[in-house]
Amino acid sequence: MAPRQQVAPSAPNATKAQPQSVTQDDSYILGAGDGLDLKLYDAPELSGTVEVLSDGTASLPLIGSVRLTGLTLSQANFWLTTLFRAQMQRPDLLLRVVRPRPIRVAMVGEVQRPGVYSLTTSEVSQTEGAPSTIISGLPTVVDVIQKAGGITLNADLRSVILQRRLPGETPAFKRTRLDLLALVQLGDQLQNPLLFDGDTLRIEKAEQPVKEAIELAAVNLSPQEITVNVVGEVKKPGRLQVAANTPLVQAVLAAGGTDAWRASQRRVELIRINRNGTATRDLFALDLSQGASNAKNPPLRNGDTVLVNRSGFAVASDAIGAITQPLTGLVNVATLFRLLNP
């Protein structure tokens, strides 16, 4: 009869999740899909590769099915030594990870493409409108943000929450707050920890417009190119490809500038569709001397529409034209009738 499944006792630190800091030396937690190597020094014939199955168990010689998921390597070594001691006098063993499973990370909040991402040691990532980047080595927080297309204009890089599972059979988690602004401005690599399977990363929404938005547009966490619509009284209306966070005034200039007498310099509208399906419509004055400003010359987002309205003179001119054009046609018909009937 096959030995029954052996289950490790619960780890003492996994009974309740408490907010605490995540560091680079967190222990790897075994899970389904890991390829392991078991070496029994006094019984080499029992040594070999071990696969953690989808139910979290692995089949081992002498002791049968053993649940390993949720354990660190040191915990698994200790647990297996305890089990083999019932079958061997000196169970001197070593368990190693030789083929780690893909890392699945949930990326939510203020990124271009929220979702669950599977990461390996060899990846190709690409923020919106930027060249693709080859990622080699263990994935980090920055890697998954790039994989998700980069941050949005509302991202609060000072408030990035990383949630990580604790060792143990019962799911329990710890959370920490990262400051990615310190990473991109000061190069603080402690704010860019390695990711583990099951991590959840949330980028909070800034309560106020991010004052560093223009500066952040240049870093590799942001989309590099966006598509906007510039319509109305401009010389080349239509869809434009511009750099991310391009200010409103610069987008109007990229569309050839305003039509000198037809455009209303004080009535330029920014129409924006939000993620929840609502739309906002704000009015700005076109001031070529105004630098980038959330209040007067806002950075644009992908999909924004800039509408340059007509001036009062253009409205009156168009109204007169609409009235007189049919009359002109009548005059031409009457003249043609007289010529045909002298």
N, C-alpha and C positions, 0 to 999 in steps of 0.2 A: 504493500500500500504506500502510495506517495506521501512524503511528509506534508503536514498541513502548512498553510501559509504562515510565515513568521512576520509579526508586525512589531516594529520598534516602539518602545515607550515614547510618549509625547515629550518633546523637548520642553524644559521648564520655562523657556522664554517665549513660548508660542501660545500661551494661554490667553493673553490679552494684548491687543495692539495699543502701544503708547506712542505719541508723537516724539520722535527723536531724530538725530541727525544721521544722514546717510554718508558714509565715507567710502574711499576707494578700496578699503580692505575688507568690505563685506564678503562673507563666505559664499561660494558657489553652492546652490541648492540643487540636488539631483532631481531629475524629472523624466517623464516619458520621452523616449527617443535618444537618451544618452547612450553612447557606446562606451563601455567600461572594460578595463583590463584587470583581472584578478590574478594575483601572484601569491601562491602558497609555497613558501620557501622550503618547507619540509615535505611537501607533496607536489612536486612540479607536474606530475601527471594529472593533477586536478586543476591546474592553472589554465587560464584561457580568457577569451573575450566573453563579455556579458552584456546583454542588451536589456535596457529598462523598457518594458512593454507599456502599451497605452494605459493599462490599469495601474501603472506605477510599481509593478513587481518585476523581479528578475529571478530566473531559475538557476540555482547554484548546486554544485555537486554535494552530496551527503545531506544537505539541509533543506533542499527543495525550494519552493517558492518563497521569496523574501520581499517584503515591501520596502523599497528604498526611497521612493519619492518623498520629498519634503525634508530629507536629511542632508546635512553638509557632508563633505568627504570624511572629515575627522569623526563625525558621528557615525557614518556608515562603517568605517573601519572598526570602530569600537564595538558596534552592534554585531558585525559579522564575526569578530573575534570571540565575542560572547557565545554566539551560536555554534561556531566550529569547536569551541572548547568542550562541548558535550559529545563531540565525535572524535576529537584528536587530543593527544596529550599536550602538544605545543603548537597551537594554531598561529604561527608567525606569518602574517599576511600583509599585503599591500593592495589597496584598491585605487585605481587611477582612472581619470576621464581621458579617453583617447580620441573620442569623436563627440564633441558637445552637440546637443540639439540646437536647432535654430532658435534665436531669441525673438519672442513675440512681445511687442510693446504696444500699448494703447496710447495713441497721441491725440489729445483732445484739447479743446479751447481755441485760442486765437492762432490757428495755423491755416494754411490754404486748403489742405485736404485732410481733415481729421479722420481717424480710423485706426485699425489695428495693422501693424506692420511687422513683417517677419524679416529679421536681419541676420546676416551671416558675417563671417570675417572677410568676405569679398563682395562688395556691393557697389552699385552705381546709383548715385543720388543726383537730384537736379532741382534747384529752386526754380520757380516760374521765370521763364525768359533768360535763364543763365545756362552756360555750358554745363554738360554733365561732369560729375566729379567721381572718381573711383575711390572708394573707401576700402582700405585694407587694415586688418587688425580688428580688435574687439570694438564693437560699436559704442558710441558715446551719446550723450544727450544731443549734442550738435548734429550728429549724424542722422538721428531720427527726425529732427526738425527739418533738415534739408530734404530728407526722404518724403516728408509731408508737404513739400512745396515751399517751405519758408513761413515766416510769421506774417500776420496781418498788420495793418496800420494801427490797430487798436491794442496790440499785444503789450502787456506790461512785463518787460523782461526782468524787472525787480521782483516779480512774484510768480515764480515757476515752481509748481509743486510736484515733487517726485514721490510716488508711493511704491513701496517695495515689500515683498512678502518676507516674513520671518521664517526660520526653519521650524519644522514641526508638521505633524499630520493634520492638525486643525488649522485652517487658513487664518492667519493673523498678519497684520501689516504695520509698517512704520512709515512715517512721512517726514519729509524735510522740505524746506523752502530754499530754492536756488536763486542766485542773483546773476543772471546772464549778462546784465549790463556791465557788471564788474569784469566778466570774461572778455567782452568785446572792447571795453575801454581800457582796462588795466591788465588784461592777459591773465586773470586769476584762473588757473586750470582746475583748481579745486571745485569750481562751479560747473565743471563739465565732467561728471563722473561716468565711469563705465556703466553700461546698462546690463541688467540681468533679465532672464526670462520671467514674464509676468509683471514687469514694471508698468506703471501708468504714469504718464507725464501730462500735466495740465498747465497750460499757459493762461493766466488770468487776463481778463479784459480790464484795461485801464479805465478808471472812473473819469479821468480828464484826458483830453487829447495829449498824446505823448510828445513832449517838447523836443525830444531827441529824434523825432521821426525822420527828419531829413538826413541826419547823421547816420542813423541805422540803415538807411537805404543802401549805403555803400558796403555794408558787411554781408558776409555770405549766408546769414540767416534770413535775409529778406529776398523777395522776388526781385529779379534784375530788370524785368521788362513787363509792361502792362499794356492792355488795349483800352483806349478810351474813344468816345465819340465827341467830336466838336462840330456843332451844327449851327445854323442861323447865319448871321451876317458876317461870315468870314470868307476869305478868298478861296480856300480849298476845304470845304466841309466834307466830313466823312469820318471813317474809322482811322485811328492813328496808333502806331506802335511807339511808345515813349518809355523812357526809363522809369522804374518804380519811384513813386513819391514825387513825380514831376509836379511842380506847382501849377495852379490853374492858369496863371498869366503865361507861363512858358508853353503850355499846351495850345493856347490861342495863337501864340506866335508860330508854333509848329504847323498850324493850319493856315499859314500865310498871313496872319494878322487880320484885323477887322477891316471891313469895307468902310472906307473913310467917312462918308456922310450918312450911310444907312445904319450903322451900328450905334447902339446906345452904350456908351462907355460905363454908365452907371447901373445898367440892368443886365448883368451876366449871371445866369442861373447855373447852379450845380445840382444835377439830379442824380441821386444815388439810390440804388436798390440794396436794401439790407439783407442779411442772411435769413431773417425771419419772414421775408417777403414784403415787408413794408418799404415805402419809398420816402425819402426826404428831399426837400427842394429848398435850397438856400440861395439868397441873392447877394451878389458881390459887385463892387465897383472895380472896373479894370484900371489898375494903376501900374504902369510899367516900372515905376521907381520902387514899388513895394517888394520887399524880400519875402521869402517863404514864411508864411504865418498861418496858423490854424484859423485865426479870426478874419484875416483880410486876403490871404492868398494861399488857400489850403492845398496841401499835397493831395494828389488824386489817387484813387484806387482803381483796380482793374474793373472795367465795366461802367465806369462813371460816364455821364453825358454832360457836356458843357454846352449851354445854349446861349448864344449871343443874340439878344433881342434887338428888334428894330428901334431906331430913334423915332421921335414924334414926327419929324419931317418925312421919314421914310413911310411911316404909317399913313400920313396924309397923302403923300405922293401915290402910294399904291391904291388908296381909296379913289382918288381922282382918276387914275388910270383904269380902274375897274368900271367906272361909270362911263367914261368917254370912249372906251374901246368899242363897245357895241354901237355907239352913235357914229363912230368913224366908219364902221362897216356899213351902216345904213346910207351914209353919204356916198360911199363908193358904189353901192347898188343903184342909187338914184342917178348918179352920173352915167353909169353904164346903160341904164334904161333910156336916157335922153340920147345917147350916141346911137343906139340901135333904132330909135324911132324919131328921126329928124322932123 
